[in-house]
């Protein structure tokens, strides 16, 4: 899971400090909203070539951590 955690970045200079994918201007929320709207993973990967399958897995992991804890701590 540590490798997945490294894909989610928090940087106050990128997207106002919201969790992003690999420090790109693509937030975890954006990706989760695409999935929630019914978009398939393969379509996301085709439409956004800079997104990797592991990024999607990392977003699932991050969302599950948020849902199960009040604070997410990175070591």
C-alpha positions as CSV (number, residue, x, y, z in Angstrom):
1,X,0.0,0.0,0.0
2,X,2.9,2.3,0.5
3,X,3.5,2.6,-3.2
4,X,-0.1,3.6,-3.7
5,X,0.2,6.2,-0.9
6,X,3.1,7.8,-2.7
7,X,0.9,8.5,-5.7
8,X,-1.4,10.8,-3.7
9,X,0.3,14.1,-3.0
10,X,-0.5,17.2,-0.9
11,X,1.2,20.4,-2.0
12,X,-0.1,23.8,-1.0
13,X,1.1,25.2,-4.4
14,X,-0.9,22.7,-6.5
15,X,-4.7,22.8,-6.6
16,X,-4.9,24.8,-3.4
17,X,-3.4,21.9,-1.4
18,X,-6.1,19.4,-2.3
19,X,-5.0,15.8,-2.7
20,X,-3.7,15.3,-6.3
21,X,-2.3,12.5,-8.3
22,X,1.5,12.5,-8.5
23,X,1.6,16.3,-7.9
24,X,-0.2,16.9,-11.2
25,X,-3.1,19.3,-11.5
26,X,-5.6,16.4,-11.4
27,X,-7.2,15.9,-8.0
28,X,-8.3,12.7,-6.3
29,X,-11.8,14.2,-6.2
30,X,-11.8,14.7,-10.0
31,X,-10.9,11.1,-10.6
32,X,-13.4,9.8,-8.1
33,X,-16.2,12.0,-9.6
34,X,-15.4,10.5,-13.0
35,X,-15.8,7.0,-11.6
36,X,-18.9,7.9,-9.7
37,X,-20.5,9.3,-12.8
38,X,-20.2,5.8,-14.4
39,X,-17.1,6.3,-16.4
40,X,-15.1,3.1,-16.8
41,X,-11.5,2.9,-15.7
42,X,-10.4,2.0,-19.3
43,X,-12.1,5.1,-20.6
44,X,-10.4,7.3,-18.1
45,X,-7.1,5.8,-19.0
46,X,-7.8,6.5,-22.7
47,X,-9.1,10.0,-22.2
48,X,-6.4,11.0,-19.7
49,X,-3.1,9.3,-21.0
50,X,-1.1,10.8,-18.1
51,X,-3.3,8.8,-15.6
52,X,-2.1,5.3,-14.8
53,X,-4.1,2.3,-13.5
54,X,-2.1,2.5,-10.3
55,X,-3.3,6.2,-9.9
56,X,-6.9,4.9,-9.9
57,X,-6.1,2.2,-7.4
58,X,-4.4,4.9,-5.2
59,X,-7.5,7.0,-5.3
60,X,-9.6,4.1,-4.2
61,X,-7.1,3.5,-1.4
62,X,-7.1,7.1,-0.4
63,X,-10.9,7.3,-0.4
64,X,-11.2,4.2,1.8
65,X,-8.7,5.7,4.3
66,X,-10.7,8.9,4.5
67,X,-13.9,7.0,5.0
68,X,-12.4,5.0,7.8
69,X,-10.4,7.6,9.7
70,X,-10.7,11.2,10.8
71,X,-7.1,12.0,9.9
72,X,-4.8,10.5,7.2
73,X,-1.2,10.4,8.4
74,X,1.7,10.0,6.0
75,X,5.0,8.7,7.2
